[in-house]
Amino acid sequence: MSVQAIASPTGPSWIFRDSMVMVRRFVIHSLRQPELIVFSTIQPVMFVLLFRYVFGGAIQTGTPYVDYLMPGIFVQTTVFGSMLTGMGLAYDLDNGIIDRFRALPMSRSAVLIGRTVTDALRNLFVIVLMLLVGILVGFRIHGGIGGTVTAIALIVLFGFAFQWISALLGIAIRNPEAVQSAGFIWVFPLTFLSSAFVPLNGIQPDWLQTVAKVNPFTIAVNASRQLFMGNEAAAIPGGPGTNATSNVVITLIWVVGLLAIFMPLAVRQYRRSS
């Protein structure tokens, strides 16, 4: 039996205030679960070592493979990490924590905003950690500090958009295990049917290559790769796509579009859930 929602203040200032309270709550909760950060990092480290030392010698990119690989790993790590948003919300729903939040005079969207912002901060921490791991295995940045900061910000924003898709799944399905399975069903094809690990001209048959070119994951990876690699990106066979500015703009359009669709849907589903 759920607790009935009571009237709550509305307006941008109230939403911001309540959201920051929820961010603080989720951050404190995350800090009390350090194993979550540890295991969130182990998987991408395994991908780095696997592709860097097992497959790297067989994949020709025109540049050192580790320089090609790491931007793709960063985007993959962020999108995979977004699945934790839905799992966390499903867990809170299953354990009645969300019902307690509904009993408080707070914005109904604050829980979702607080959760997604907290997970974005976690993704930022993991990306910085993975950047250090990449440097240890030979990754070198050619785009300068400005390009690096822009790339990291773009990757976090891209992951933030996917967190709202995950949030909608978590609220709708409400079972953490099922949410994890449902999330990876569509995330895996997006990840591997892209330029994350191999140049697009290595994807066969041709129609699959065409699909990969319009994959938003490919565009985000190419944008971050160009920002990290600078002029070195031009040496990739077939090129990593259009120029860096165009790829960044297209990635931001995808981010805005996904947020415009899935934020309202997630908030609506949250309000309807009981």
Phi and psi in degrees as GROMACS dihedral restraints (atoms count N, CA, C in turn):
[ dihedral_restraints ]
;  ai    aj    ak    al  type     phi  dphi    fc
    3     4     5     6     1   -92.6    20    10
    4     5     6     7     1   156.9    20    10
    6     7     8     9     1   -79.5    20    10
    7     8     9    10     1   135.0    20    10
    9    10    11    12     1   -71.2    20    10
   10    11    12    13     1   137.6    20    10
   12    13    14    15     1   -70.2    20    10
   13    14    15    16     1   143.8    20    10
   15    16    17    18     1  -114.1    20    10
   16    17    18    19     1   164.4    20    10
   18    19    20    21     1   -60.0    20    10
   19    20    21    22     1   141.8    20    10
   21    22    23    24     1  -133.3    20    10
   22    23    24    25     1   152.3    20    10
   24    25    26    27     1   -63.6    20    10
   25    26    27    28     1   151.3    20    10
   27    28    29    30     1  -125.5    20    10
   28    29    30    31     1   171.7    20    10
   30    31    32    33     1   115.5    20    10
   31    32    33    34     1   151.6    20    10
   33    34    35    36     1   -55.2    20    10
   34    35    36    37     1   -42.3    20    10
   36    37    38    39     1   -65.6    20    10
   37    38    39    40     1   -39.8    20    10
   39    40    41    42     1   -69.6    20    10
   40    41    42    43     1   -40.0    20    10
   42    43    44    45     1   -62.3    20    10
   43    44    45    46     1   -44.3    20    10
   45    46    47    48     1   -62.1    20    10
   46    47    48    49     1   -46.7    20    10
   48    49    50    51     1   -61.0    20    10
   49    50    51    52     1   -49.2    20    10
   51    52    53    54     1   -64.8    20    10
   52    53    54    55     1   -37.2    20    10
   54    55    56    57     1   -64.5    20    10
   55    56    57    58     1   -41.1    20    10
   57    58    59    60     1   -65.6    20    10
   58    59    60    61     1   -34.2    20    10
   60    61    62    63     1   -63.7    20    10
   61    62    63    64     1   -41.8    20    10
   63    64    65    66     1   -70.1    20    10
   64    65    66    67     1   -35.8    20    10
   66    67    68    69     1   -58.8    20    10
   67    68    69    70     1   -45.6    20    10
   69    70    71    72     1   -60.5    20    10
   70    71    72    73     1   -41.6    20    10
   72    73    74    75     1   -63.1    20    10
   73    74    75    76     1   -46.4    20    10
   75    76    77    78     1   -70.8    20    10
   76    77    78    79     1   -34.3    20    10
   78    79    80    81     1   -64.2    20    10
   79    80    81    82     1   -46.5    20    10
   81    82    83    84     1   -61.0    20    10
   82    83    84    85     1   -41.4    20    10
   84    85    86    87     1   -62.9    20    10
   85    86    87    88     1   -40.1    20    10
   87    88    89    90     1   -67.3    20    10
   88    89    90    91     1   -39.6    20    10
   90    91    92    93     1   -64.5    20    10
   91    92    93    94     1   -24.6    20    10
   93    94    95    96     1   -85.0    20    10
   94    95    96    97     1    -0.4    20    10
   96    97    98    99     1  -127.3    20    10
   97    98    99   100     1    65.3    20    10
   99   100   101   102     1   -61.4    20    10
  100   101   102   103     1   -24.2    20    10
  102   103   104   105     1   -63.4    20    10
  103   104   105   106     1   -25.8    20    10
  105   106   107   108     1   -64.6    20    10
  106   107   108   109     1   -43.8    20    10
  108   109   110   111     1   -66.0    20    10
  109   110   111   112     1   -41.4    20    10
  111   112   113   114     1   -60.2    20    10
  112   113   114   115     1   -50.4    20    10
  114   115   116   117     1   -74.8    20    10
  115   116   117   118     1   -22.9    20    10
  117   118   119   120     1   -69.3    20    10
  118   119   120   121     1   -22.5    20    10
  120   121   122   123     1   -94.0    20    10
  121   122   123   124     1   -32.0    20    10
  123   124   125   126     1   -59.9    20    10
  124   125   126   127     1   -44.4    20    10
  126   127   128   129     1   -60.6    20    10
  127   128   129   130     1   -51.2    20    10
  129   130   131   132     1   -64.0    20    10
  130   131   132   133     1   -31.6    20    10
  132   133   134   135     1   -62.7    20    10
  133   134   135   136     1   -40.7    20    10
  135   136   137   138     1   -62.6    20    10
  136   137   138   139     1   -40.8    20    10
  138   139   140   141     1   -62.3    20    10
  139   140   141   142     1   -42.5    20    10
  141   142   143   144     1   -60.0    20    10
  142   143   144   145     1   -50.3    20    10
  144   145   146   147     1   -65.2    20    10
  145   146   147   148     1   -39.6    20    10
  147   148   149   150     1   -63.5    20    10
  148   149   150   151     1   -52.1    20    10
  150   151   152   153     1   -74.9    20    10
  151   152   153   154     1   -34.0    20    10
  153   154   155   156     1   -67.7    20    10
  154   155   156   157     1   -44.6    20    10
  156   157   158   159     1  -107.0    20    10
  157   158   159   160     1   -16.6    20    10
  159   160   161   162     1  -101.7    20    10
  160   161   162   163     1   -49.9    20    10
  162   163   164   165     1   -98.8    20    10
  163   164   165   166     1   -17.9    20    10
  165   166   167   168     1   -56.8    20    10
  166   167   168   169     1   -37.4    20    10
  168   169   170   171     1   -70.8    20    10
  169   170   171   172     1   -18.3    20    10
  171   172   173   174     1   -99.1    20    10
  172   173   174   175     1    -7.0    20    10
  174   175   176   177     1  -108.0    20    10
  175   176   177   178     1   119.1    20    10
  177   178   179   180     1   -97.6    20    10
  178   179   180   181     1   122.4    20    10
  180   181   182   183     1  -122.6    20    10
  181   182   183   184     1    -3.8    20    10
  183   184   185   186     1    83.7    20    10
  184   185   186   187     1    -8.5    20    10
  186   187   188   189     1  -136.6    20    10
  187   188   189   190     1   168.7    20    10
  189   190   191   192     1   -54.6    20    10
  190   191   192   193     1   128.6    20    10
  192   193   194   195     1   -60.0    20    10
  193   194   195   196     1   -33.5    20    10
  195   196   197   198     1   -64.5    20    10
  196   197   198   199     1   -33.5    20    10
  198   199   200   201     1   -68.1    20    10
  199   200   201   202     1   -34.2    20    10
  201   202   203   204     1   -72.8    20    10
  202   203   204   205     1   -39.1    20    10
  204   205   206   207     1   -70.8    20    10
  205   206   207   208     1   -46.8    20    10
  207   208   209   210     1   -59.1    20    10
  208   209   210   211     1   -42.6    20    10
  210   211   212   213     1   -57.9    20    10
  211   212   213   214     1   -38.1    20    10
  213   214   215   216     1   -64.9    20    10
  214   215   216   217     1   -39.1    20    10
  216   217   218   219     1   -63.9    20    10
  217   218   219   220     1   -40.1    20    10
  219   220   221   222     1   -60.8    20    10
  220   221   222   223     1   -46.1    20    10
  222   223   224   225     1   -67.4    20    10
  223   224   225   226     1   -42.5    20    10
  225   226   227   228     1   -59.6    20    10
  226   227   228   229     1   -44.8    20    10
  228   229   230   231     1   -60.8    20    10
  229   230   231   232     1   -41.0    20    10
  231   232   233   234     1   -68.0    20    10
  232   233   234   235     1   -43.5    20    10
  234   235   236   237     1   -69.9    20    10
  235   236   237   238     1   -41.8    20    10
  237   238   239   240     1   -60.9    20    10
  238   239   240   241     1   -40.5    20    10
  240   241   242   243     1   -64.8    20    10
  241   242   243   244     1   -25.2    20    10
  243   244   245   246     1   -64.6    20    10
  244   245   246   247     1   -22.4    20    10
  246   247   248   249     1   -65.0    20    10
  247   248   249   250     1   -23.4    20    10
  249   250   251   252     1   -67.6    20    10
  250   251   252   253     1   -24.1    20    10
  252   253   254   255     1   -62.1    20    10
  253   254   255   256     1   -51.2    20    10
  255   256   257   258     1   -64.9    20    10
  256   257   258   259     1   -39.6    20    10
  258   259   260   261     1   -64.1    20    10
  259   260   261   262     1   -40.6    20    10
  261   262   263   264     1   -65.2    20    10
  262   263   264   265     1   -42.1    20    10
  264   265   266   267     1   -66.4    20    10
  265   266   267   268     1   -40.0    20    10
  267   268   269   270     1   -62.2    20    10
  268   269   270   271     1   -40.2    20    10
  270   271   272   273     1   -63.5    20    10
  271   272   273   274     1   -44.5    20    10
  273   274   275   276     1   -64.7    20    10
  274   275   276   277     1   -38.3    20    10
  276   277   278   279     1   -65.4    20    10
  277   278   279   280     1   -42.8    20    10
  279   280   281   282     1   -66.6    20    10
  280   281   282   283     1   -29.7    20    10
  282   283   284   285     1   -97.7    20    10
  283   284   285   286     1     4.5    20    10
  285   286   287   288     1    82.7    20    10
  286   287   288   289     1     4.8    20    10
  288   289   290   291     1   -67.3    20    10
  289   290   291   292     1   -37.6    20    10
  291   292   293   294     1   -63.4    20    10
  292   293   294   295     1   -36.3    20    10
  294   295   296   297     1   -61.2    20    10
  295   296   297   298     1   -35.4    20    10
  297   298   299   300     1   -67.7    20    10
  298   299   300   301     1   -38.8    20    10
  300   301   302   303     1   -63.6    20    10
  301   302   303   304     1   -37.3    20    10
  303   304   305   306     1   -65.6    20    10
  304   305   306   307     1   -24.0    20    10
  306   307   308   309     1   -79.3    20    10
  307   308   309   310     1    -5.5    20    10
  309   310   311   312     1   -98.9    20    10
  310   311   312   313     1   148.8    20    10
  312   313   314   315     1   -77.0    20    10
  313   314   315   316     1    76.0    20    10
  315   316   317   318     1  -138.6    20    10
  316   317   318   319     1   160.7    20    10
  318   319   320   321     1   -60.8    20    10
  319   320   321   322     1   137.1    20    10
  321   322   323   324     1   -69.6    20    10
  322   323   324   325     1   -23.7    20    10
  324   325   326   327     1   -87.9    20    10
  325   326   327   328     1    -8.6    20    10
  327   328   329   330     1   -63.8    20    10
  328   329   330   331     1   -36.3    20    10
  330   331   332   333     1   -62.8    20    10
  331   332   333   334     1   -45.2    20    10
  333   334   335   336     1   -68.8    20    10
  334   335   336   337     1   -43.1    20    10
  336   337   338   339     1   -63.6    20    10
  337   338   339   340     1   -44.6    20    10
  339   340   341   342     1   -60.3    20    10
  340   341   342   343     1   -41.5    20    10
  342   343   344   345     1   -67.1    20    10
  343   344   345   346     1   -47.1    20    10
  345   346   347   348     1   -68.3    20    10
  346   347   348   349     1   -38.7    20    10
  348   349   350   351     1   -65.8    20    10
  349   350   351   352     1   -41.8    20    10
  351   352   353   354     1   -62.2    20    10
  352   353   354   355     1   -43.3    20    10
  354   355   356   357     1   -68.1    20    10
  355   356   357   358     1   -30.6    20    10
  357   358   359   360     1   -66.5    20    10
  358   359   360   361     1   -39.0    20    10
  360   361   362   363     1   -64.7    20    10
  361   362   363   364     1   -38.7    20    10
  363   364   365   366     1   -63.9    20    10
  364   365   366   367     1   -41.8    20    10
  366   367   368   369     1   -62.5    20    10
  367   368   369   370     1   -38.5    20    10
  369   370   371   372     1   -61.3    20    10
  370   371   372   373     1   -44.0    20    10
  372   373   374   375     1   -62.1    20    10
  373   374   375   376     1   -44.1    20    10
  375   376   377   378     1   -65.5    20    10
  376   377   378   379     1   -39.3    20    10
  378   379   380   381     1   -62.6    20    10
  379   380   381   382     1   -44.9    20    10
  381   382   383   384     1   -61.9    20    10
  382   383   384   385     1   -40.8    20    10
  384   385   386   387     1   -64.0    20    10
  385   386   387   388     1   -42.0    20    10
  387   388   389   390     1   -67.7    20    10
  388   389   390   391     1   -30.6    20    10
  390   391   392   393     1   -62.2    20    10
  391   392   393   394     1   -41.2    20    10
  393   394   395   396     1   -65.7    20    10
  394   395   396   397     1   -40.4    20    10
  396   397   398   399     1   -62.3    20    10
  397   398   399   400     1   -43.0    20    10
  399   400   401   402     1   -60.5    20    10
  400   401   402   403     1   -42.1    20    10
  402   403   404   405     1   -62.0    20    10
  403   404   405   406     1   -36.7    20    10
  405   406   407   408     1   -66.1    20    10
  406   407   408   409     1   -28.9    20    10
  408   409   410   411     1   -99.8    20    10
  409   410   411   412     1    12.8    20    10
  411   412   413   414     1   111.0    20    10
  412   413   414   415     1    -0.1    20    10
  414   415   416   417     1   -67.1    20    10
  415   416   417   418     1   133.4    20    10
  417   418   419   420     1  -127.8    20    10
  418   419   420   421     1   135.6    20    10
  420   421   422   423     1   -93.7    20    10
  421   422   423   424     1   127.1    20    10
  423   424   425   426     1  -111.9    20    10
  424   425   426   427     1    -5.1    20    10
  426   427   428   429     1   -95.1    20    10
  427   428   429   430     1     1.1    20    10
  429   430   431   432     1    82.7    20    10
  430   431   432   433     1   175.9    20    10
  432   433   434   435     1   -65.7    20    10
  433   434   435   436     1   -42.9    20    10
  435   436   437   438     1   -60.6    20    10
  436   437   438   439     1   -44.8    20    10
  438   439   440   441     1   -64.4    20    10
  439   440   441   442     1   -38.0    20    10
  441   442   443   444     1   -65.4    20    10
  442   443   444   445     1   -47.6    20    10
  444   445   446   447     1   -63.2    20    10
  445   446   447   448     1   -42.2    20    10
  447   448   449   450     1   -63.4    20    10
  448   449   450   451     1   -42.0    20    10
  450   451   452   453     1   -62.7    20    10
  451   452   453   454     1   -45.4    20    10
  453   454   455   456     1   -63.3    20    10
  454   455   456   457     1   -43.4    20    10
  456   457   458   459     1   -62.2    20    10
  457   458   459   460     1   -41.4    20    10
  459   460   461   462     1   -64.4    20    10
  460   461   462   463     1   -41.6    20    10
  462   463   464   465     1   -65.0    20    10
  463   464   465   466     1   -41.9    20    10
  465   466   467   468     1   -63.4    20    10
  466   467   468   469     1   -42.4    20    10
  468   469   470   471     1   -63.7    20    10
  469   470   471   472     1   -40.7    20    10
  471   472   473   474     1   -61.8    20    10
  472   473   474   475     1   -44.9    20    10
  474   475   476   477     1   -64.9    20    10
  475   476   477   478     1   -34.8    20    10
  477   478   479   480     1   -60.8    20    10
  478   479   480   481     1   -40.0    20    10
  480   481   482   483     1   -62.7    20    10
  481   482   483   484     1   -41.4    20    10
  483   484   485   486     1   -71.0    20    10
  484   485   486   487     1   -24.4    20    10
  486   487   488   489     1   -63.3    20    10
  487   488   489   490     1   -33.0    20    10
  489   490   491   492     1   -73.6    20    10
  490   491   492   493     1   -31.3    20    10
  492   493   494   495     1   -64.1    20    10
  493   494   495   496     1   -45.3    20    10
  495   496   497   498     1   -62.7    20    10
  496   497   498   499     1   -38.4    20    10
  498   499   500   501     1   -61.4    20    10
  499   500   501   502     1   -42.8    20    10
  501   502   503   504     1   -61.8    20    10
  502   503   504   505     1   -42.9    20    10
  504   505   506   507     1   -63.0    20    10
  505   506   507   508     1   -42.7    20    10
  507   508   509   510     1   -62.5    20    10
  508   509   510   511     1   -42.0    20    10
  510   511   512   513     1   -72.2    20    10
  511   512   513   514     1   -37.6    20    10
  513   514   515   516     1   -73.9    20    10
  514   515   516   517     1   -40.2    20    10
  516   517   518   519     1   -88.4    20    10
  517   518   519   520     1   -42.0    20    10
  519   520   521   522     1    70.4    20    10
  520   521   522   523     1     6.1    20    10
  522   523   524   525     1  -119.7    20    10
  523   524   525   526     1   116.2    20    10
  525   526   527   528     1   -54.9    20    10
  526   527   528   529     1   -43.4    20    10
  528   529   530   531     1   -65.5    20    10
  529   530   531   532     1   -42.1    20    10
  531   532   533   534     1   -67.4    20    10
  532   533   534   535     1   -36.4    20    10
  534   535   536   537     1   -63.0    20    10
  535   536   537   538     1   -42.6    20    10
  537   538   539   540     1   -61.0    20    10
  538   539   540   541     1   -45.6    20    10
  540   541   542   543     1   -65.0    20    10
  541   542   543   544     1   -44.4    20    10
  543   544   545   546     1   -64.1    20    10
  544   545   546   547     1   -36.0    20    10
  546   547   548   549     1   -68.2    20    10
  547   548   549   550     1   -47.6    20    10
  549   550   551   552     1   -72.9    20    10
  550   551   552   553     1   -18.3    20    10
  552   553   554   555     1   -59.3    20    10
  553   554   555   556     1   -39.3    20    10
  555   556   557   558     1  -101.3    20    10
  556   557   558   559     1   -20.7    20    10
  558   559   560   561     1   -73.6    20    10
  559   560   561   562     1   -40.5    20    10
  561   562   563   564     1   -59.5    20    10
  562   563   564   565     1   -49.3    20    10
  564   565   566   567     1   -60.1    20    10
  565   566   567   568     1   -40.5    20    10
  567   568   569   570     1   -59.7    20    10
  568   569   570   571     1   -40.7    20    10
  570   571   572   573     1   -68.5    20    10
  571   572   573   574     1   -50.7    20    10
  573   574   575   576     1   -85.4    20    10
  574   575   576   577     1   -20.4    20    10
  576   577   578   579     1   -92.3    20    10
  577   578   579   580     1    59.8    20    10
  579   580   581   582     1  -155.4    20    10
  580   581   582   583     1  -175.4    20    10
  582   583   584   585     1   -91.2    20    10
  583   584   585   586     1    17.3    20    10
  585   586   587   588     1   -62.9    20    10
  586   587   588   589     1   -41.3    20    10
  588   589   590   591     1  -116.1    20    10
  589   590   591   592     1   -24.2    20    10
  591   592   593   594     1  -138.1    20    10
  592   593   594   595     1   150.4    20    10
  594   595   596   597     1   -60.1    20    10
  595   596   597   598     1   150.5    20    10
  597   598   599   600     1   -60.1    20    10
  598   599   600   601     1   -32.3    20    10
  600   601   602   603     1   -72.1    20    10
  601   602   603   604     1    -3.9    20    10
  603   604   605   606     1   -93.0    20    10
  604   605   606   607     1    -4.5    20    10
  606   607   608   609     1   -88.9    20    10
  607   608   609   610     1   128.2    20    10
  609   610   611   612     1  -130.3    20    10
  610   611   612   613     1   150.6    20    10
  612   613   614   615     1   -75.1    20    10
  613   614   615   616     1  -177.7    20    10
  615   616   617   618     1   -61.7    20    10
  616   617   618   619     1   -37.4    20    10
  618   619   620   621     1   -66.6    20    10
  619   620   621   622     1   -31.0    20    10
  621   622   623   624     1   -71.4    20    10
  622   623   624   625     1   -33.6    20    10
  624   625   626   627     1   -64.4    20    10
  625   626   627   628     1   -37.5    20    10
  627   628   629   630     1   -64.7    20    10
  628   629   630   631     1   -41.6    20    10
  630   631   632   633     1   -62.5    20    10
  631   632   633   634     1   -41.9    20    10
  633   634   635   636     1   -63.4    20    10
  634   635   636   637     1   -33.1    20    10
  636   637   638   639     1   -65.5    20    10
  637   638   639   640     1   -33.6    20    10
  639   640   641   642     1   -95.6    20    10
  640   641   642   643     1    -0.1    20    10
  642   643   644   645     1   -63.9    20    10
  643   644   645   646     1   124.6    20    10
  645   646   647   648     1   -59.4    20    10
  646   647   648   649     1   -28.2    20    10
  648   649   650   651     1   -62.9    20    10
  649   650   651   652     1   -42.9    20    10
  651   652   653   654     1   -60.3    20    10
  652   653   654   655     1   -44.9    20    10
  654   655   656   657     1   -64.3    20    10
  655   656   657   658     1   -42.6    20    10
  657   658   659   660     1   -66.1    20    10
  658   659   660   661     1   -41.2    20    10
  660   661   662   663     1   -64.8    20    10
  661   662   663   664     1   -44.7    20    10
  663   664   665   666     1   -62.1    20    10
  664   665   666   667     1   -41.2    20    10
  666   667   668   669     1   -62.6    20    10
  667   668   669   670     1   -47.9    20    10
  669   670   671   672     1   -67.6    20    10
  670   671   672   673     1   -36.3    20    10
  672   673   674   675     1   -64.0    20    10
  673   674   675   676     1   -43.4    20    10
  675   676   677   678     1   -64.9    20    10
  676   677   678   679     1   -36.7    20    10
  678   679   680   681     1   -68.7    20    10
  679   680   681   682     1   -40.5    20    10
  681   682   683   684     1   -72.3    20    10
  682   683   684   685     1   -40.9    20    10
  684   685   686   687     1   -90.2    20    10
  685   686   687   688     1   -19.5    20    10
  687   688   689   690     1    62.3    20    10
  688   689   690   691     1  -135.4    20    10
  690   691   692   693     1   -65.6    20    10
  691   692   693   694     1   -20.8    20    10
  693   694   695   696     1   -63.4    20    10
  694   695   696   697     1   -23.4    20    10
  696   697   698   699     1   -64.7    20    10
  697   698   699   700     1   -22.6    20    10
  699   700   701   702     1   -67.0    20    10
  700   701   702   703     1   -17.4    20    10
  702   703   704   705     1   -81.4    20    10
  703   704   705   706     1    -8.2    20    10
  705   706   707   708     1   -69.9    20    10
  706   707   708   709     1   130.2    20    10
  708   709   710   711     1   -53.9    20    10
  709   710   711   712     1   125.9    20    10
  711   712   713   714     1    81.9    20    10
  712   713   714   715     1    -9.2    20    10
  714   715   716   717     1    75.5    20    10
  715   716   717   718     1   153.3    20    10
  717   718   719   720     1   -84.5    20    10
  718   719   720   721     1    20.6    20    10
  720   721   722   723     1   113.5    20    10
  721   722   723   724     1  -155.9    20    10
  723   724   725   726     1   -69.8    20    10
  724   725   726   727     1  -177.5    20    10
  726   727   728   729     1   -66.9    20    10
  727   728   729   730     1   165.2    20    10
  729   730   731   732     1   -59.3    20    10
  730   731   732   733     1   -42.3    20    10
  732   733   734   735     1   -60.9    20    10
  733   734   735   736     1   -43.8    20    10
  735   736   737   738     1   -63.2    20    10
  736   737   738   739     1   -43.4    20    10
  738   739   740   741     1   -65.1    20    10
  739   740   741   742     1   -38.0    20    10
  741   742   743   744     1   -64.1    20    10
  742   743   744   745     1   -45.0    20    10
  744   745   746   747     1   -63.2    20    10
  745   746   747   748     1   -44.3    20    10
  747   748   749   750     1   -64.2    20    10
  748   749   750   751     1   -39.4    20    10
  750   751   752   753     1   -61.7    20    10
  751   752   753   754     1   -43.3    20    10
  753   754   755   756     1   -64.7    20    10
  754   755   756   757     1   -34.5    20    10
  756   757   758   759     1   -64.0    20    10
  757   758   759   760     1   -42.3    20    10
  759   760   761   762     1   -61.1    20    10
  760   761   762   763     1   -42.6    20    10
  762   763   764   765     1   -60.4    20    10
  763   764   765   766     1   -49.9    20    10
  765   766   767   768     1   -62.3    20    10
  766   767   768   769     1   -42.5    20    10
  768   769   770   771     1   -63.3    20    10
  769   770   771   772     1   -45.8    20    10
  771   772   773   774     1   -63.7    20    10
  772   773   774   775     1   -41.8    20    10
  774   775   776   777     1   -65.4    20    10
  775   776   777   778     1   -40.3    20    10
  777   778   779   780     1   -63.6    20    10
  778   779   780   781     1   -30.0    20    10
  780   781   782   783     1   -87.2    20    10
  781   782   783   784     1   -49.7    20    10
  783   784   785   786     1   -90.6    20    10
  784   785   786   787     1   -22.8    20    10
  786   787   788   789     1   -62.6    20    10
  787   788   789   790     1   -53.0    20    10
  789   790   791   792     1   -61.1    20    10
  790   791   792   793     1   -38.9    20    10
  792   793   794   795     1   -63.6    20    10
  793   794   795   796     1   -42.0    20    10
  795   796   797   798     1   -66.8    20    10
  796   797   798   799     1   -42.7    20    10
  798   799   800   801     1   -64.3    20    10
  799   800   801   802     1   -41.9    20    10
  801   802   803   804     1   -63.1    20    10
  802   803   804   805     1   -44.2    20    10
  804   805   806   807     1   -64.7    20    10
  805   806   807   808     1   -36.4    20    10
  807   808   809   810     1   -64.1    20    10
  808   809   810   811     1   -42.4    20    10
  810   811   812   813     1   -68.3    20    10
  811   812   813   814     1   -31.1    20    10
  813   814   815   816     1   -84.1    20    10
  814   815   816   817     1   -21.6    20    10
  816   817   818   819     1   -69.7    20    10
  817   818   819   820     1   150.5    20    10
